[in-house]
Amino acid sequence: MTHAKKLMLSRPFLTRIPDDTLIAESAMGSHLAGTRDEAGRYAMIYAPAGGKFKVRTKCLSGDRLSAAWFDPRNGEISSIGTVANLGELEFEAPGADRRQDWVLILDVVDRLQ
């Protein structure tokens, strides 16, 4: 829980809202949970069983997004890189073990600089 708390406090939290409309499709059939900033500066998707899923990114206010995976087991963040905000993007959680949870972090690149 310490790692999850640090992640949640790493972004503005007074403007954070739950938003499951971020999830366009989940291949694993598990319930994913989404949250984002009202201003569209970032989004986080919690995938309790990893897997592949699609994210609606049209609510994010930039043309480029920095994408990363957060591992709640150890608090490590692994960068995916910068991607174009095409309105809908597909991601697959790292690792072969589909029983592990992950958090996808999307930040608007222009806002990071």
C-alpha positions in Angstrom: 0.0 0.0 0.0 3.0 2.3 0.6 3.9 2.1 -3.1 0.3 2.8 -4.2 0.0 5.8 -1.9 3.2 7.3 -3.4 1.9 6.8 -6.9 -1.5 8.5 -6.0 0.3 11.4 -4.4 2.7 11.9 -7.3 0.0 13.6 -9.3 -2.5 16.4 -8.4 -5.2 14.7 -6.4 -7.7 17.5 -5.7 -8.7 17.5 -9.4 -8.6 13.7 -9.8 -11.9 12.0 -10.8 -12.8 8.4 -11.3 -13.4 7.7 -15.0 -14.0 4.1 -16.2 -15.0 5.5 -19.6 -11.2 5.6 -20.2 -11.4 1.8 -20.7 -12.4 1.0 -24.3 -11.9 -2.7 -24.2 -10.4 -5.4 -22.0 -9.2 -8.7 -23.4 -9.0 -10.4 -20.0 -12.6 -9.6 -19.0 -11.5 -8.3 -15.6 -12.8 -5.1 -14.2 -10.3 -2.3 -14.9 -10.5 1.0 -13.0 -9.6 4.4 -14.5 -8.9 7.8 -13.0 -7.8 11.0 -14.5 -7.3 14.7 -13.9 -10.2 17.0 -14.7 -7.9 19.2 -16.8 -6.8 16.2 -18.9 -3.1 16.3 -17.7 -2.8 12.6 -16.8 -4.7 9.3 -16.5 -4.1 6.1 -14.6 -5.7 2.7 -15.4 -5.5 -0.1 -12.8 -5.5 -3.6 -14.3 -6.0 -6.1 -11.5 -5.0 -9.1 -13.7 -2.6 -7.4 -16.2 -3.4 -8.4 -19.8 -4.2 -6.4 -22.9 -6.7 -3.5 -23.0 -7.6 -0.4 -25.0 -7.7 3.1 -23.5 -9.7 6.1 -24.7 -7.3 9.0 -24.5 -9.4 11.7 -26.1 -10.0 13.3 -22.7 -6.2 14.0 -22.3 -5.3 17.4 -23.5 -2.1 16.9 -25.5 -0.9 15.4 -28.8 1.8 13.3 -27.2 1.6 11.1 -24.1 4.3 9.7 -21.9 3.3 6.1 -21.0 4.6 4.0 -18.2 3.8 0.9 -16.1 3.7 1.0 -12.4 4.4 -2.2 -10.5 2.4 -2.0 -7.2 4.5 -4.9 -5.7 7.7 -3.0 -5.6 6.9 0.6 -6.6 9.0 0.5 -9.8 8.0 2.5 -12.8 9.0 1.2 -16.3 8.7 3.7 -19.1 7.0 2.6 -22.3 8.0 5.8 -24.1 6.2 8.7 -25.8 3.2 7.9 -27.9 0.9 9.9 -30.1 -2.5 10.7 -28.6 -4.7 9.0 -31.3 -7.9 9.0 -29.2 -7.6 5.3 -28.5 -4.5 3.2 -27.7 -3.9 -0.4 -26.9 -1.5 -1.6 -24.1 -0.4 -4.9 -22.7 0.9 -5.2 -19.2 4.4 -6.6 -18.9 5.1 -10.2 -17.8 3.6 -13.5 -18.6 1.8 -13.9 -15.2 -1.8 -12.7 -15.8 -2.5 -12.8 -12.1 -0.3 -9.8 -11.4 -1.8 -6.3 -11.2 -0.4 -3.2 -12.9 -1.1 0.5 -13.2 -0.8 2.2 -16.6 0.2 5.9 -16.2 -0.4 8.3 -19.0 0.9 11.9 -18.7 0.5 14.7 -21.3 4.1 15.3 -22.5 3.6 19.1 -23.1 2.6 19.5 -19.5 5.7 17.7 -18.2 8.1 20.2 -19.7 
